[in-house]
Amino acid sequence: MGDKPLRWEAVLLVLCAAVFVAGAATTPGFTDADNIGFLLLDHTAVALLALALLPVVLVGEIDLSVASTLGLCSALTGVLWDAGVPFETIGPVVLLAGALLGAVNAVLVVGLGLPSLAVTIGTLGLYRGLAYVVLGDGAVTGFPENYRPIATDAVPGTFLPFSALLVLVVGAAIAVVVHATPVGRALYAIGLGEQAARFSGIRVRRIKFALFVASGLLCAVASLVYTLRYNTARADNASGLELVAVTAVLLGGVSIFGGRGTVLGVAGALLLTAGLRNVLLLNDVTNEVQNVVNGLLLIVSVLVPVAAGALRARRRTAPAAVPAPVPEEARR
């Protein structure tokens, strides 16, 4: 690579390899096929939320309500199932609800021009509160057995869960859109400079609106997977997962200011965080310690790009070396 800086995706690959090698060496059962399948299954919801966040962050916005959207959609699933509505009807209704919740964020951020950080912190609490209003403190269980394998079982003959396959399909689709279409180029342009993108003819408001709606829709998909996997609909489902998803996105190299990042980087970060979580679980580390680790990763994911940018800027602005004056004796 010469003098080129090492790409962050390559760094993540090395870190993933280190985690998996350390896990195999220190944790019995870590490399078993069943455990690798569980590792992927355990991170499915986080992966879907991170993929929902990725395009939003690329344009310089944020959606902190993703986990609360999942929780409210899960609560809606439980209420409808408890009322005797067929699951074939519940699925489309929940997907529509997720899109509408994303549209609420879009109206507030794009339509009214409010900052997405403040708006989605507000809807984070609002949607979680509405989940309790809809379902209360109880839980609904007993979802149809013919649908549960989609969220719990592996593809026959492999250790790859069906839900992980769903993540791969969604991730591949987003990768194509982001990295191989004019829409993807528009996302980067908006993130690098919204005003310049608007002057270039990019429909900034329309694209941002669509991204928030798509984020809500993907959160609804995650809610169906989450609810079926645990066979329970609760108002507190996925509580706190928004920070894990944000960590994966930022650790994957997506700039919090927009305009930079790749789907491959986020995939590497998801694999890294999944491996770390699994090692900690197998070693009976408490949730409190896991939260500490996740918080540290979030800080590192923000600090490293800022420090790297400051270092590059310092190198660019460093004054050229001034030649030392020639002594008078040497000029004679």
ROKEBA-971270 format. One record per residue (C-alpha): chain; y, x, z. Coordinates in nm, 4 decimals, padded with zeros to 6 digits, m for minus. Layout:
REM ROKEBA-971270
<rec ch="A" Y="Y" X="X" Z="Z"/>
...
//
This chain:
REM ROKEBA-971270
<rec ch="A" Y="00.0000" X="00.0000" Z="00.0000"/>
<rec ch="A" Y="00.2251" X="00.3018" Z="00.0089"/>
<rec ch="A" Y="00.5589" X="00.2456" Z="00.1769"/>
<rec ch="A" Y="00.5323" X="m00.1315" Z="00.1493"/>
<rec ch="A" Y="00.5181" X="m00.3145" Z="00.4820"/>
<rec ch="A" Y="00.1806" X="m00.4605" Z="00.5675"/>
<rec ch="A" Y="00.1685" X="m00.8289" Z="00.4799"/>
<rec ch="A" Y="00.1416" X="m01.0553" Z="00.7832"/>
<rec ch="A" Y="m00.1633" X="m01.2280" Z="00.6364"/>
<rec ch="A" Y="m00.3454" X="m00.8943" Z="00.6413"/>
<rec ch="A" Y="m00.2423" X="m00.8387" Z="01.0029"/>
<rec ch="A" Y="m00.3816" X="m01.1809" Z="01.0939"/>
<rec ch="A" Y="m00.7063" X="m01.0991" Z="00.9165"/>
<rec ch="A" Y="m00.7407" X="m00.7821" Z="01.1226"/>
<rec ch="A" Y="m00.6617" X="m00.9718" Z="01.4435"/>
<rec ch="A" Y="m00.9185" X="m01.2415" Z="01.3556"/>
<rec ch="A" Y="m01.1818" X="m00.9749" Z="01.2939"/>
<rec ch="A" Y="m01.0950" X="m00.8099" Z="01.6266"/>
<rec ch="A" Y="m01.1266" X="m01.1398" Z="01.8165"/>
<rec ch="A" Y="m01.4604" X="m01.2249" Z="01.6568"/>
<rec ch="A" Y="m01.6006" X="m00.8746" Z="01.7084"/>
<rec ch="A" Y="m01.4852" X="m00.8753" Z="02.0715"/>
<rec ch="A" Y="m01.6259" X="m01.2249" Z="02.1195"/>
<rec ch="A" Y="m01.9618" X="m01.1238" Z="01.9755"/>
<rec ch="A" Y="m01.9729" X="m00.8151" Z="02.1978"/>
<rec ch="A" Y="m01.8645" X="m00.9764" Z="02.5254"/>
<rec ch="A" Y="m01.9610" X="m01.3444" Z="02.5058"/>
<rec ch="A" Y="m02.3270" X="m01.4497" Z="02.4726"/>
<rec ch="A" Y="m02.3787" X="m01.7209" Z="02.2136"/>
<rec ch="A" Y="m02.0405" X="m01.6712" Z="02.0473"/>
<rec ch="A" Y="m02.1883" X="m01.5931" Z="01.7051"/>
<rec ch="A" Y="m02.4521" X="m01.8672" Z="01.7130"/>
<rec ch="A" Y="m02.4258" X="m02.1069" Z="01.4201"/>
<rec ch="A" Y="m02.3944" X="m02.4042" Z="01.6544"/>
<rec ch="A" Y="m02.1051" X="m02.2413" Z="01.8381"/>
<rec ch="A" Y="m01.9224" X="m02.1484" Z="01.5150"/>
<rec ch="A" Y="m01.9613" X="m02.5096" Z="01.4053"/>
<rec ch="A" Y="m01.8224" X="m02.6271" Z="01.7399"/>
<rec ch="A" Y="m01.5351" X="m02.3759" Z="01.7092"/>
<rec ch="A" Y="m01.4332" X="m02.5262" Z="01.3743"/>
<rec ch="A" Y="m01.4856" X="m02.8831" Z="01.4944"/>
<rec ch="A" Y="m01.2813" X="m02.8226" Z="01.8088"/>
<rec ch="A" Y="m00.9784" X="m02.7114" Z="01.6068"/>
<rec ch="A" Y="m00.9877" X="m02.9826" Z="01.3387"/>
<rec ch="A" Y="m00.7095" X="m03.1966" Z="01.4834"/>
<rec ch="A" Y="m00.4873" X="m02.8928" Z="01.5448"/>
<rec ch="A" Y="m00.5462" X="m02.7765" Z="01.1875"/>
<rec ch="A" Y="m00.4470" X="m03.1145" Z="01.0413"/>
<rec ch="A" Y="m00.1336" X="m03.1270" Z="01.2571"/>
<rec ch="A" Y="m00.0421" X="m02.7715" Z="01.1554"/>
<rec ch="A" Y="m00.0868" X="m02.8584" Z="00.7871"/>
<rec ch="A" Y="00.1358" X="m03.1620" Z="00.8415"/>
<rec ch="A" Y="00.4012" X="m02.9366" Z="00.9948"/>
<rec ch="A" Y="00.3855" X="m02.6554" Z="00.7386"/>
<rec ch="A" Y="00.5906" X="m02.8101" Z="00.4517"/>
<rec ch="A" Y="00.8411" X="m02.9564" Z="00.6990"/>
<rec ch="A" Y="00.9068" X="m02.6143" Z="00.8543"/>
<rec ch="A" Y="00.9275" X="m02.4532" Z="00.5091"/>
<rec ch="A" Y="01.2409" X="m02.6596" Z="00.4355"/>
<rec ch="A" Y="01.3992" X="m02.5572" Z="00.7670"/>
<rec ch="A" Y="01.3124" X="m02.8706" Z="00.9661"/>
<rec ch="A" Y="01.0660" X="m02.9407" Z="01.2482"/>
<rec ch="A" Y="00.8487" X="m03.2322" Z="01.3588"/>
<rec ch="A" Y="00.7530" X="m03.2110" Z="01.7245"/>
<rec ch="A" Y="00.6246" X="m03.5692" Z="01.7281"/>
<rec ch="A" Y="00.3000" X="m03.4927" Z="01.5429"/>
<rec ch="A" Y="00.0703" X="m03.5156" Z="01.8464"/>
<rec ch="A" Y="00.2461" X="m03.8270" Z="01.9767"/>
<rec ch="A" Y="00.2074" X="m03.9859" Z="01.6331"/>
<rec ch="A" Y="m00.1630" X="m03.9080" Z="01.6566"/>
<rec ch="A" Y="m00.1741" X="m04.0632" Z="02.0046"/>
<rec ch="A" Y="00.0034" X="m04.3824" Z="01.8984"/>
<rec ch="A" Y="m00.2193" X="m04.4198" Z="01.5913"/>
<rec ch="A" Y="m00.5253" X="m04.3680" Z="01.8128"/>
<rec ch="A" Y="m00.3991" X="m04.6362" Z="02.0509"/>
<rec ch="A" Y="m00.3484" X="m04.8717" Z="01.7570"/>
<rec ch="A" Y="m00.7030" X="m04.7977" Z="01.6406"/>
<rec ch="A" Y="m00.8364" X="m04.8896" Z="01.9829"/>
<rec ch="A" Y="m00.6415" X="m05.2148" Z="02.0070"/>
<rec ch="A" Y="m00.7501" X="m05.3290" Z="01.6624"/>
<rec ch="A" Y="m01.1146" X="m05.2365" Z="01.7244"/>
<rec ch="A" Y="m01.1109" X="m05.4128" Z="02.0605"/>
<rec ch="A" Y="m00.9719" X="m05.7217" Z="01.8841"/>
<rec ch="A" Y="m01.2714" X="m05.7259" Z="01.6500"/>
<rec ch="A" Y="m01.0985" X="m05.5957" Z="01.3370"/>
<rec ch="A" Y="m01.3468" X="m05.4200" Z="01.1010"/>
<rec ch="A" Y="m01.3087" X="m05.0441" Z="01.0878"/>
<rec ch="A" Y="m01.2748" X="m05.0658" Z="00.7089"/>
<rec ch="A" Y="m00.9496" X="m05.2560" Z="00.7710"/>
<rec ch="A" Y="m00.8370" X="m05.0424" Z="01.0650"/>
<rec ch="A" Y="m00.8345" X="m04.7215" Z="00.8574"/>
<rec ch="A" Y="m00.5720" X="m04.8326" Z="00.5995"/>
<rec ch="A" Y="m00.3622" X="m05.0042" Z="00.8684"/>
<rec ch="A" Y="m00.3511" X="m04.6878" Z="01.0791"/>
<rec ch="A" Y="m00.2639" X="m04.4733" Z="00.7775"/>
<rec ch="A" Y="00.0222" X="m04.7093" Z="00.6952"/>
<rec ch="A" Y="00.1387" X="m04.6972" Z="01.0575"/>
<rec ch="A" Y="00.1414" X="m04.3166" Z="01.0504"/>
<rec ch="A" Y="00.3485" X="m04.3168" Z="00.7318"/>
<rec ch="A" Y="00.5948" X="m04.5625" Z="00.8902"/>
<rec ch="A" Y="00.6282" X="m04.3455" Z="01.2003"/>
<rec ch="A" Y="00.7025" X="m04.0494" Z="00.9751"/>
<rec ch="A" Y="00.9561" X="m04.2630" Z="00.7896"/>
<rec ch="A" Y="01.1374" X="m04.3337" Z="01.1181"/>
<rec ch="A" Y="01.1831" X="m03.9586" Z="01.1645"/>
<rec ch="A" Y="01.2948" X="m03.9316" Z="00.8028"/>
<rec ch="A" Y="01.5587" X="m04.2041" Z="00.8370"/>
<rec ch="A" Y="01.7036" X="m04.0417" Z="01.1482"/>
<rec ch="A" Y="01.6983" X="m03.6859" Z="01.0115"/>
<rec ch="A" Y="01.7648" X="m03.7363" Z="00.6412"/>
<rec ch="A" Y="01.9420" X="m04.0705" Z="00.6391"/>
<rec ch="A" Y="02.1665" X="m04.0205" Z="00.9417"/>
<rec ch="A" Y="02.1869" X="m03.6416" Z="00.9254"/>
<rec ch="A" Y="02.0676" X="m03.5844" Z="01.2823"/>
<rec ch="A" Y="01.9031" X="m03.2519" Z="01.3770"/>
<rec ch="A" Y="01.5266" X="m03.2732" Z="01.3409"/>
<rec ch="A" Y="01.4656" X="m03.0814" Z="01.6642"/>
<rec ch="A" Y="01.6522" X="m03.3389" Z="01.8737"/>
<rec ch="A" Y="01.5149" X="m03.6363" Z="01.6786"/>
<rec ch="A" Y="01.1508" X="m03.5359" Z="01.7006"/>
<rec ch="A" Y="01.1765" X="m03.4428" Z="02.0683"/>
<rec ch="A" Y="01.3003" X="m03.7983" Z="02.1127"/>
<rec ch="A" Y="01.0246" X="m03.9548" Z="01.9042"/>
<rec ch="A" Y="00.7706" X="m03.7326" Z="02.0788"/>
<rec ch="A" Y="00.8474" X="m03.9234" Z="02.3990"/>
<rec ch="A" Y="00.9068" X="m04.2555" Z="02.2223"/>
<rec ch="A" Y="00.5767" X="m04.2623" Z="02.0326"/>
<rec ch="A" Y="00.3790" X="m04.1484" Z="02.3376"/>
<rec ch="A" Y="00.5439" X="m04.4193" Z="02.5451"/>
<rec ch="A" Y="00.4688" X="m04.6807" Z="02.2800"/>
<rec ch="A" Y="00.1048" X="m04.5705" Z="02.2847"/>
<rec ch="A" Y="00.0914" X="m04.6659" Z="02.6532"/>
<rec ch="A" Y="00.2684" X="m04.9944" Z="02.5789"/>
<rec ch="A" Y="00.0131" X="m05.0734" Z="02.3065"/>
<rec ch="A" Y="m00.3039" X="m04.9708" Z="02.4914"/>
<rec ch="A" Y="m00.2093" X="m04.9165" Z="02.8545"/>
<rec ch="A" Y="m00.3897" X="m04.6661" Z="03.0753"/>
<rec ch="A" Y="m00.7371" X="m04.7744" Z="02.9683"/>
<rec ch="A" Y="m00.9632" X="m04.6595" Z="02.6893"/>
<rec ch="A" Y="m01.1503" X="m04.8258" Z="02.4067"/>
<rec ch="A" Y="m01.4922" X="m04.6872" Z="02.3140"/>
<rec ch="A" Y="m01.7950" X="m04.7838" Z="02.1093"/>
<rec ch="A" Y="m01.6678" X="m04.7130" Z="01.7610"/>
<rec ch="A" Y="m01.9113" X="m04.7710" Z="01.4710"/>
<rec ch="A" Y="m02.1976" X="m04.5247" Z="01.4561"/>
<rec ch="A" Y="m02.1963" X="m04.5164" Z="01.0762"/>
<rec ch="A" Y="m01.8459" X="m04.3623" Z="01.0770"/>
<rec ch="A" Y="m01.8743" X="m04.1248" Z="01.3737"/>
<rec ch="A" Y="m02.0832" X="m03.8586" Z="01.1916"/>
<rec ch="A" Y="m01.7808" X="m03.7926" Z="00.9691"/>
<rec ch="A" Y="m01.6026" X="m03.6547" Z="01.2748"/>
<rec ch="A" Y="m01.8968" X="m03.5079" Z="01.4664"/>
<rec ch="A" Y="m02.1756" X="m03.3911" Z="01.2341"/>
<rec ch="A" Y="m02.2166" X="m03.0930" Z="01.0037"/>
<rec ch="A" Y="m02.2836" X="m03.0937" Z="00.6321"/>
<rec ch="A" Y="m02.6655" X="m03.1015" Z="00.5997"/>
<rec ch="A" Y="m02.8134" X="m02.7534" Z="00.5840"/>
<rec ch="A" Y="m02.4954" X="m02.5831" Z="00.7078"/>
<rec ch="A" Y="m02.2960" X="m02.5330" Z="01.0286"/>
<rec ch="A" Y="m01.9760" X="m02.6588" Z="00.8578"/>
<rec ch="A" Y="m01.8617" X="m02.9898" Z="01.0109"/>
<rec ch="A" Y="m01.7560" X="m03.2679" Z="00.7753"/>
<rec ch="A" Y="m01.4154" X="m03.2730" Z="00.9458"/>
<rec ch="A" Y="m01.3710" X="m02.8998" Z="00.8801"/>
<rec ch="A" Y="m01.4530" X="m02.9691" Z="00.5158"/>
<rec ch="A" Y="m01.1754" X="m03.2300" Z="00.5225"/>
<rec ch="A" Y="m00.9375" X="m02.9640" Z="00.6559"/>
<rec ch="A" Y="m01.0376" X="m02.7286" Z="00.3729"/>
<rec ch="A" Y="m00.9725" X="m02.9984" Z="00.1115"/>
<rec ch="A" Y="m00.6357" X="m03.0922" Z="00.2619"/>
<rec ch="A" Y="m00.5397" X="m02.7258" Z="00.3001"/>
<rec ch="A" Y="m00.6352" X="m02.6475" Z="m00.0591"/>
<rec ch="A" Y="m00.4320" X="m02.9438" Z="m00.1850"/>
<rec ch="A" Y="m00.1270" X="m02.8368" Z="00.0142"/>
<rec ch="A" Y="m00.1718" X="m02.4767" Z="m00.1035"/>
<rec ch="A" Y="m00.1690" X="m02.5890" Z="m00.4674"/>
<rec ch="A" Y="00.1435" X="m02.7992" Z="m00.4141"/>
<rec ch="A" Y="00.3280" X="m02.5314" Z="m00.2160"/>
<rec ch="A" Y="00.2326" X="m02.2261" Z="m00.4201"/>
<rec ch="A" Y="00.1688" X="m02.3526" Z="m00.7743"/>
<rec ch="A" Y="00.4045" X="m02.6417" Z="m00.8497"/>
<rec ch="A" Y="00.7789" X="m02.6968" Z="m00.8996"/>
<rec ch="A" Y="00.7767" X="m02.9010" Z="m00.5791"/>
<rec ch="A" Y="00.6587" X="m02.5971" Z="m00.3869"/>
<rec ch="A" Y="00.9298" X="m02.3804" Z="m00.5382"/>
<rec ch="A" Y="01.1797" X="m02.6472" Z="m00.4366"/>
<rec ch="A" Y="01.0550" X="m02.6315" Z="m00.0767"/>
<rec ch="A" Y="01.1218" X="m02.2590" Z="m00.0579"/>
<rec ch="A" Y="01.4592" X="m02.3002" Z="m00.2267"/>
<rec ch="A" Y="01.5653" X="m02.5649" Z="00.0249"/>
<rec ch="A" Y="01.4520" X="m02.3486" Z="00.3144"/>
<rec ch="A" Y="01.6441" X="m02.0473" Z="00.1853"/>
<rec ch="A" Y="01.9650" X="m02.2449" Z="00.1271"/>
<rec ch="A" Y="01.9954" X="m02.6205" Z="00.1238"/>
<rec ch="A" Y="02.3407" X="m02.6233" Z="m00.0341"/>
<rec ch="A" Y="02.2400" X="m02.3849" Z="m00.3123"/>
<rec ch="A" Y="01.9247" X="m02.5888" Z="m00.3746"/>
<rec ch="A" Y="02.1321" X="m02.9048" Z="m00.4068"/>
<rec ch="A" Y="02.3645" X="m02.7359" Z="m00.6571"/>
<rec ch="A" Y="02.0545" X="m02.6310" Z="m00.8535"/>
<rec ch="A" Y="01.9626" X="m02.9944" Z="m00.9051"/>
<rec ch="A" Y="01.6916" X="m03.0186" Z="m00.6396"/>
<rec ch="A" Y="01.6713" X="m03.3618" Z="m00.4762"/>
<rec ch="A" Y="01.6871" X="m03.2256" Z="m00.1240"/>
<rec ch="A" Y="01.7133" X="m03.5552" Z="00.0625"/>
<rec ch="A" Y="01.4318" X="m03.7186" Z="m00.1319"/>
<rec ch="A" Y="01.1992" X="m03.4235" Z="m00.0770"/>
<rec ch="A" Y="01.2714" X="m03.4033" Z="00.2960"/>
<rec ch="A" Y="01.2182" X="m03.7770" Z="00.3343"/>
<rec ch="A" Y="00.8820" X="m03.7528" Z="00.1588"/>
<rec ch="A" Y="00.7766" X="m03.4587" Z="00.3778"/>
<rec ch="A" Y="00.8330" X="m03.6503" Z="00.7012"/>
<rec ch="A" Y="00.6425" X="m03.9504" Z="00.5654"/>
<rec ch="A" Y="00.3563" X="m03.7227" Z="00.4543"/>
<rec ch="A" Y="00.3565" X="m03.5609" Z="00.7985"/>
<rec ch="A" Y="00.3119" X="m03.8999" Z="00.9645"/>
<rec ch="A" Y="00.0368" X="m03.9936" Z="00.7192"/>
<rec ch="A" Y="m00.1578" X="m03.6743" Z="00.7868"/>
<rec ch="A" Y="m00.1183" X="m03.7265" Z="01.1617"/>
<rec ch="A" Y="m00.2755" X="m04.0706" Z="01.1146"/>
<rec ch="A" Y="m00.5703" X="m03.9077" Z="00.9360"/>
<rec ch="A" Y="m00.6010" X="m03.6655" Z="01.2287"/>
<rec ch="A" Y="m00.5950" X="m03.9602" Z="01.4711"/>
<rec ch="A" Y="m00.8920" X="m04.1274" Z="01.3032"/>
<rec ch="A" Y="m01.0904" X="m03.8026" Z="01.3123"/>
<rec ch="A" Y="m00.9919" X="m03.7373" Z="01.6742"/>
<rec ch="A" Y="m01.0754" X="m04.0908" Z="01.7884"/>
<rec ch="A" Y="m01.4142" X="m04.0943" Z="01.6164"/>
<rec ch="A" Y="m01.5044" X="m03.7477" Z="01.7402"/>
<rec ch="A" Y="m01.4520" X="m03.8330" Z="02.1066"/>
<rec ch="A" Y="m01.5537" X="m04.1969" Z="02.0554"/>
<rec ch="A" Y="m01.2530" X="m04.3047" Z="02.2583"/>
<rec ch="A" Y="m00.9022" X="m04.4312" Z="02.1915"/>
<rec ch="A" Y="m00.6542" X="m04.3448" Z="02.4641"/>
<rec ch="A" Y="m00.2770" X="m04.3337" Z="02.4802"/>
<rec ch="A" Y="m00.2876" X="m03.9697" Z="02.5918"/>
<rec ch="A" Y="m00.5110" X="m03.8489" Z="02.3081"/>
<rec ch="A" Y="m00.3985" X="m03.5096" Z="02.1721"/>
<rec ch="A" Y="m00.1333" X="m03.4741" Z="02.4414"/>
<rec ch="A" Y="00.0178" X="m03.1243" Z="02.4187"/>
<rec ch="A" Y="m00.1362" X="m03.0378" Z="02.0816"/>
<rec ch="A" Y="00.2059" X="m03.0274" Z="01.9165"/>
<rec ch="A" Y="00.2741" X="m02.6887" Z="02.0767"/>
<rec ch="A" Y="m00.0622" X="m02.5515" Z="01.9622"/>
<rec ch="A" Y="00.0119" X="m02.6714" Z="01.6079"/>
<rec ch="A" Y="00.3626" X="m02.5215" Z="01.6124"/>
<rec ch="A" Y="00.2162" X="m02.1946" Z="01.7399"/>
<rec ch="A" Y="m00.0323" X="m02.1852" Z="01.4508"/>
<rec ch="A" Y="00.2410" X="m02.2471" Z="01.1944"/>
<rec ch="A" Y="00.4817" X="m01.9859" Z="01.3297"/>
<rec ch="A" Y="00.2079" X="m01.7337" Z="01.4069"/>
<rec ch="A" Y="00.0961" X="m01.7811" Z="01.0465"/>
<rec ch="A" Y="00.4219" X="m01.6270" Z="00.9294"/>
<rec ch="A" Y="00.6201" X="m01.9414" Z="00.8482"/>
<rec ch="A" Y="00.9843" X="m01.8776" Z="00.9341"/>
<rec ch="A" Y="01.1304" X="m02.1219" Z="01.1855"/>
<rec ch="A" Y="01.4459" X="m02.1119" Z="00.9717"/>
<rec ch="A" Y="01.2557" X="m02.2114" Z="00.6565"/>
<rec ch="A" Y="01.2070" X="m02.0503" Z="00.3168"/>
<rec ch="A" Y="00.9179" X="m01.8195" Z="00.4033"/>
<rec ch="A" Y="00.5479" X="m01.8603" Z="00.4774"/>
<rec ch="A" Y="00.2117" X="m01.9293" Z="00.3169"/>
<rec ch="A" Y="m00.0793" X="m02.1671" Z="00.3636"/>
<rec ch="A" Y="m00.3096" X="m01.8630" Z="00.3834"/>
<rec ch="A" Y="m00.1094" X="m01.7271" Z="00.6755"/>
<rec ch="A" Y="m00.1353" X="m02.0563" Z="00.8642"/>
<rec ch="A" Y="m00.5097" X="m02.0675" Z="00.7922"/>
<rec ch="A" Y="m00.5448" X="m01.7181" Z="00.9396"/>
<rec ch="A" Y="m00.3471" X="m01.8184" Z="01.2484"/>
<rec ch="A" Y="m00.5625" X="m02.1282" Z="01.2941"/>
<rec ch="A" Y="m00.8781" X="m01.9196" Z="01.2765"/>
<rec ch="A" Y="m00.7317" X="m01.6696" Z="01.5229"/>
<rec ch="A" Y="m00.6292" X="m01.9349" Z="01.7765"/>
<rec ch="A" Y="m00.9621" X="m02.1166" Z="01.7339"/>
<rec ch="A" Y="m01.1516" X="m01.7945" Z="01.8040"/>
<rec ch="A" Y="m00.9413" X="m01.7141" Z="02.1098"/>
<rec ch="A" Y="m00.9803" X="m02.0658" Z="02.2478"/>
<rec ch="A" Y="m01.3553" X="m02.0572" Z="02.1977"/>
<rec ch="A" Y="m01.3931" X="m01.7210" Z="02.3734"/>
<rec ch="A" Y="m01.1886" X="m01.8498" Z="02.6656"/>
<rec ch="A" Y="m01.3931" X="m02.1707" Z="02.6838"/>
<rec ch="A" Y="m01.7246" X="m01.9845" Z="02.6812"/>
<rec ch="A" Y="m01.5962" X="m01.7658" Z="02.9641"/>
<rec ch="A" Y="m01.4954" X="m02.0720" Z="03.1711"/>
<rec ch="A" Y="m01.1249" X="m01.9909" Z="03.1590"/>
<rec ch="A" Y="m00.9169" X="m02.2792" Z="03.2912"/>
<rec ch="A" Y="m00.6866" X="m02.4911" Z="03.0772"/>
<rec ch="A" Y="m00.3885" X="m02.3536" Z="03.2684"/>
<rec ch="A" Y="m00.4706" X="m01.9990" Z="03.1583"/>
<rec ch="A" Y="m00.5293" X="m02.1195" Z="02.8027"/>
<rec ch="A" Y="m00.1830" X="m02.2770" Z="02.8084"/>
<rec ch="A" Y="m00.0393" X="m01.9445" Z="02.9229"/>
<rec ch="A" Y="m00.2091" X="m01.7680" Z="02.6310"/>
<rec ch="A" Y="m00.0808" X="m02.0288" Z="02.3866"/>
<rec ch="A" Y="00.2713" X="m01.9966" Z="02.5270"/>
<rec ch="A" Y="00.2606" X="m01.6195" Z="02.4875"/>
<rec ch="A" Y="00.1405" X="m01.6557" Z="02.1277"/>
<rec ch="A" Y="00.4260" X="m01.8954" Z="02.0560"/>
<rec ch="A" Y="00.6814" X="m01.6491" Z="02.1923"/>
<rec ch="A" Y="00.5252" X="m01.3636" Z="01.9945"/>
<rec ch="A" Y="00.5203" X="m01.5739" Z="01.6761"/>
<rec ch="A" Y="00.8971" X="m01.6239" Z="01.7050"/>
<rec ch="A" Y="00.9838" X="m01.2771" Z="01.8354"/>
<rec ch="A" Y="00.7940" X="m01.0658" Z="01.5804"/>
<rec ch="A" Y="00.9626" X="m01.2022" Z="01.2624"/>
<rec ch="A" Y="01.3075" X="m01.1815" Z="01.4243"/>
<rec ch="A" Y="01.2464" X="m00.8228" Z="01.5357"/>
<rec ch="A" Y="01.1106" X="m00.7285" Z="01.1922"/>
<rec ch="A" Y="01.4136" X="m00.8843" Z="01.0195"/>
<rec ch="A" Y="01.6519" X="m00.7002" Z="01.2513"/>
<rec ch="A" Y="01.4724" X="m00.3716" Z="01.1812"/>
<rec ch="A" Y="01.4933" X="m00.4262" Z="00.8039"/>
<rec ch="A" Y="01.8618" X="m00.5114" Z="00.8295"/>
<rec ch="A" Y="01.9259" X="m00.1980" Z="01.0356"/>
<rec ch="A" Y="01.7508" X="00.0172" Z="00.7777"/>
<rec ch="A" Y="01.9563" X="m00.1344" Z="00.4944"/>
<rec ch="A" Y="02.2858" X="m00.0789" Z="00.6751"/>
<rec ch="A" Y="02.2077" X="00.2708" Z="00.8056"/>
<rec ch="A" Y="02.4735" X="00.5161" Z="00.6771"/>
<rec ch="A" Y="02.3620" X="00.7799" Z="00.4343"/>
<rec ch="A" Y="02.3174" X="01.1260" Z="00.5805"/>
<rec ch="A" Y="02.6323" X="01.3357" Z="00.5500"/>
<rec ch="A" Y="02.5626" X="01.6949" Z="00.4445"/>
<rec ch="A" Y="02.6505" X="01.9534" Z="00.7051"/>
<rec ch="A" Y="02.9674" X="02.1534" Z="00.6267"/>
<rec ch="A" Y="02.9111" X="02.4976" Z="00.4789"/>
<rec ch="A" Y="03.0300" X="02.7719" Z="00.7140"/>
<rec ch="A" Y="03.3384" X="02.9694" Z="00.6030"/>
<rec ch="A" Y="03.1372" X="03.2911" Z="00.6024"/>
<rec ch="A" Y="02.8847" X="03.1481" Z="00.3568"/>
<rec ch="A" Y="03.1562" X="03.0533" Z="00.1084"/>
<rec ch="A" Y="03.2881" X="03.4066" Z="00.0861"/>
//
